[in-house]
Amino acid sequence: MTSPLVSVAMATWNGARFLREQLDSIYAQTWPNLEIVATDDASTDGTPEILAEYARTRGLRWQANPQRLGLVKNFERAISFCRGEYVALADQDDVWKPGKIATLVERIGGATLAYCNVQEYIDDAGRPGFGAEFEPIVRFARAHGSGRPSRYLLAENWVVSHSLLFRRELTEHALPIPPHQPFHDGWLALVASKLDGLVYVDEPLQAYRRHEGSLTFARPEERTRQESLPRALASGRFRATWRRRCEIETARLGDALGLPLLDGADRAFVDDLLAYYRSGLSRGLHWRSFRSGLRVAPYVSTSHGSRGRWKLPLRALLGGV
């Protein structure tokens, strides 16, 4: 019996330093029927030359974007060229374990999308490590990450691009990705949750790369090197940062309301989320947003626990600070 074709959609941009190692790890997969489809976002290093080499020697298919599209639209374009029954997403700088595709195809069952643990990493020198900072998200995924967790995904995304594989049918409902989605993975997971759902596989099937040029992962020391709250408040940076976050989330949720798959309960939940984030766009006390914050807090990973559950509603009450 022939194994179904799995397409690996890769979005590249100035990734020559680690690209060969990633491509080799994908071609070393135990899954026997696989293609790699790459779209390059106007790279200025040696990335196009590497893709052309693998096209000649390994059958890789690739296209060069005539101009920069950005991360989300570059991935969207790569996905649109895929021919497989299943599609997996790949960053340009990670390293996959040989059984990754086989495991995800085996575990997806009747669901639309499967995704795995993302805690293993390698640094820019190839040294392995384990991202303990992702443990709260992993616990959240274990508890809420399978089935149809639409409200959790409307509230926040914990499904990481390089960990997922989905059925091709998802593209019929998820593409084109709306213009205000900051990340493609969150949108794909949300749409999948309204179809036949998600499956979380609690195994790290790849190691993500931590390095200075990564678009999605900062170094641990950069995460902890944060300005103190009193100083941020005094300088106005806290308010500016929070306002920008509220602008992004308001636009993202506006896109979500345009998804025909949402039902009435979903839309009421989005209204609560919008009330919460709109509080950050103006100063003053926002009692309605406080109540909305109470309702949405159980769906956010950082709100679990006795202290965390009050973080969202209190921030909404204070609005733009």
C-alpha positions in Angstrom: 0.0 0.0 0.0 1.4 3.4 -1.0 2.0 5.9 1.7 0.2 9.2 1.2 2.4 12.1 0.0 3.5 14.5 2.7 4.5 18.0 1.5 6.9 20.0 3.7 6.3 23.7 3.2 9.4 25.7 4.0 9.6 29.5 4.0 13.1 30.8 3.7 14.8 34.2 4.0 18.5 34.7 4.4 18.9 31.3 6.0 22.0 30.0 4.3 23.9 29.4 7.6 21.7 26.5 8.8 19.6 25.6 5.8 21.6 22.6 4.6 21.4 20.9 8.0 17.7 21.4 8.1 17.1 20.1 4.6 19.3 17.1 5.2 17.3 16.3 8.4 14.0 16.5 6.4 15.3 14.3 3.6 16.4 11.8 6.3 12.8 11.2 7.4 11.7 7.6 7.7 8.4 8.5 5.9 8.9 7.2 2.4 6.7 9.6 0.3 7.7 13.2 0.9 8.4 16.4 -1.0 9.9 19.7 0.1 8.3 22.9 -1.3 10.1 26.1 -0.5 9.4 29.8 -1.2 12.3 32.2 -0.7 11.4 35.7 0.4 14.0 37.7 -1.7 17.1 36.4 0.2 20.3 38.3 -0.3 22.7 35.6 1.0 23.3 32.2 -0.5 19.9 30.7 0.3 18.6 30.7 -3.4 21.8 28.9 -4.5 21.3 26.2 -1.8 17.7 25.7 -2.8 18.7 25.5 -6.5 21.3 22.9 -5.6 18.8 20.7 -3.7 16.3 21.1 -6.5 18.9 19.6 -8.9 20.1 16.8 -6.5 17.1 16.0 -4.4 14.0 17.1 -6.3 13.2 20.0 -4.0 10.6 22.4 -5.6 11.0 26.1 -4.9 9.9 29.5 -6.0 11.5 32.9 -5.4 9.2 35.7 -4.4 9.6 38.8 -6.6 9.5 41.0 -3.5 9.5 40.5 0.3 6.2 39.2 1.5 7.0 38.7 5.2 6.8 35.5 7.3 3.0 34.9 7.2 2.5 35.4 3.4 5.7 33.6 2.6 4.4 30.5 4.4 1.0 30.9 2.8 2.6 30.9 -0.6 4.7 27.8 0.2 1.6 26.0 1.4 -0.3 26.9 -1.8 2.2 25.0 -3.9 2.0 21.8 -1.9 0.5 18.7 -3.5 0.4 16.3 -0.6 -2.5 14.8 1.3 -0.7 16.1 4.4 1.3 19.3 4.8 3.9 19.9 7.4 5.6 23.3 8.1 9.3 23.7 8.4 11.5 26.6 9.5 14.8 27.0 7.7 17.1 26.5 10.7 15.8 23.7 12.8 16.8 20.0 12.9 14.1 17.3 12.6 14.3 13.8 14.2 14.0 11.0 11.6 10.6 9.8 12.8 8.9 13.2 13.0 6.6 12.9 9.9 5.8 9.2 10.5 4.8 10.0 14.2 2.6 12.9 13.3 0.8 11.0 10.4 0.3 8.0 12.7 -1.1 10.2 15.6 -3.3 12.6 13.7 -6.1 10.0 13.4 -9.3 11.7 12.3 -8.2 15.1 13.3 -7.4 18.0 11.0 -4.1 19.0 12.6 -1.5 17.4 14.8 1.4 19.2 16.5 4.1 18.2 19.0 6.1 19.4 21.9 8.6 22.2 21.1 10.9 22.2 24.1 14.1 20.8 22.6 16.5 23.2 21.0 20.0 23.6 19.7 22.0 26.8 19.8 24.0 28.4 17.0 27.0 26.2 17.9 24.9 23.0 17.7 24.7 22.5 21.5 21.5 20.8 22.6 19.2 22.1 25.4 15.7 22.0 26.8 13.6 25.1 26.9 12.2 25.1 30.4 10.5 28.4 29.8 8.0 26.6 27.6 6.8 24.3 30.4 3.7 26.4 31.2 2.6 26.3 27.6 3.3 22.5 27.5 1.2 22.0 30.6 -1.6 24.1 29.0 -1.4 22.0 25.7 -1.6 18.8 27.7 -4.8 20.0 29.4 -6.5 21.9 26.6 -4.6 21.3 23.4 -6.5 18.4 21.8 -10.0 18.2 20.4 -11.7 21.5 19.4 -10.3 24.1 21.7 -11.5 27.1 19.7 -12.0 29.5 22.6 -8.5 28.8 23.9 -7.1 29.5 20.5 -9.1 32.7 20.1 -7.7 33.9 23.4 -4.0 33.0 22.5 -2.0 30.6 20.4 0.3 27.9 21.7 0.6 25.9 18.5 4.1 26.5 17.0 4.6 26.4 13.2 7.5 24.0 13.0 5.7 21.4 15.1 2.6 20.9 13.1 1.2 18.7 10.3 -2.3 19.1 8.8 -4.6 17.6 6.3 -4.6 19.4 2.9 -8.4 20.1 3.3 -7.5 22.7 5.9 -6.2 25.0 3.2 -9.7 25.2 1.6 -10.9 27.0 4.8 -7.8 28.7 6.1 -6.3 30.3 2.9 -5.8 33.1 2.2 -4.7 34.0 5.7 -6.4 37.3 6.7 -4.2 40.4 6.7 -4.1 41.1 10.4 -2.9 37.7 11.6 0.6 38.2 13.2 1.4 34.5 12.8 0.2 31.8 10.4 0.3 29.0 12.9 -2.3 30.5 15.2 -4.7 31.0 12.3 -4.2 27.5 11.0 -4.8 26.0 14.4 -7.9 28.0 15.0 -9.5 27.0 11.7 -8.5 23.4 12.3 -10.3 23.5 15.7 -13.5 24.4 13.9 -13.2 21.4 11.5 -12.2 18.0 12.9 -10.0 19.4 15.6 -6.4 19.1 16.9 -4.2 16.4 18.4 -1.3 17.3 20.7 1.6 14.8 20.6 3.7 15.3 23.8 7.0 14.4 22.2 9.7 16.8 21.0 10.1 15.6 17.4 12.5 18.4 16.4 15.0 20.8 17.9 14.4 24.4 17.2 17.4 26.7 16.6 18.2 29.5 19.0 20.4 32.2 17.4 20.6 35.9 16.9 18.8 35.9 13.5 15.7 33.9 14.6 12.4 35.6 13.9 10.4 33.7 16.5 12.6 32.8 19.5 14.7 35.2 21.5 17.6 34.0 23.7 16.7 33.2 27.3 18.8 36.1 28.6 16.9 38.5 26.3 13.6 37.4 27.9 14.8 38.1 31.4 16.5 41.4 30.6 13.4 43.5 31.1 12.9 46.9 32.4 11.4 47.2 35.9 7.7 47.9 36.0 8.0 51.3 38.0 10.6 52.5 35.5 8.5 51.4 32.5 5.5 53.1 34.0 7.3 56.3 34.6 8.8 56.4 31.1 5.5 55.7 29.4 7.0 52.6 27.7 4.6 50.2 29.6 1.6 52.1 28.2 3.0 52.3 24.7 3.8 48.6 24.6 0.4 47.6 26.0 -1.4 49.9 23.6 0.5 48.4 20.7 -0.4 44.9 21.9 -4.1 45.9 22.1 -4.0 47.3 18.6 -2.6 44.1 17.2 -5.0 41.8 19.1 -8.0 44.0 18.2 -7.1 43.7 14.5 -6.5 39.9 14.8 -9.8 39.3 16.5 -11.6 41.4 13.9 -10.2 39.0 11.3 -11.5 36.1 13.3 -15.0 37.5 13.2 -14.9 37.1 9.5 -14.4 33.3 9.8 -17.7 31.6 8.7 -16.9 28.6 10.8 -17.4 30.4 14.1 -20.7 29.9 15.9 -22.7 32.2 18.0 -20.9 31.3 21.3 -17.6 31.8 19.6 -18.6 35.3 18.5 -19.8 36.2 21.9 -16.4 35.1 23.3 -14.7 37.2 20.7 -16.8 40.2 21.8 -15.5 39.7 25.3 -11.9 39.5 24.1 -12.4 42.7 22.0 -13.9 44.5 25.0 -10.8 43.4 27.0 -8.3 44.6 24.5 -10.1 47.8 23.6 -9.7 48.9 27.2 -6.0 49.4 26.4 -6.7 52.0 23.7 -8.0 54.6 26.1 -7.3 55.8 29.7 -9.7 55.5 32.6 -11.5 52.7 34.5 -13.2 50.1 32.3 -15.7 48.1 34.3 -17.1 46.2 31.3 -13.6 45.2 30.3 -13.0 44.1 33.8 -15.9 41.7 33.6 -14.8 40.6 30.2 -11.4 39.9 31.6 -12.9 37.7 34.3 -14.7 35.6 31.6 -11.7 35.2 29.3 -9.0 34.6 31.9 -9.6 30.8 32.2 -8.8 30.4 28.5 -5.3 32.0 28.8 -2.3 30.0 29.9 -0.8 32.7 32.1 -4.0 33.2 34.0 -4.1 29.8 35.7 -3.3 29.9 39.4 -4.5 32.1 42.3 -2.5 35.1 41.3 -2.7 34.8 37.5 -6.5 34.7 37.2 -6.7 38.3 38.4 -4.0 39.6 36.0 -6.2 40.0 32.9 -9.3 41.6 34.6 -7.2 44.1 36.6 -5.2 45.1 33.5 -8.5 45.7 31.7 -9.9 47.7 34.6 -7.0 50.1 34.4 -7.2 50.4 30.7 -4.4 52.5 29.1 -2.9 53.2 32.5 
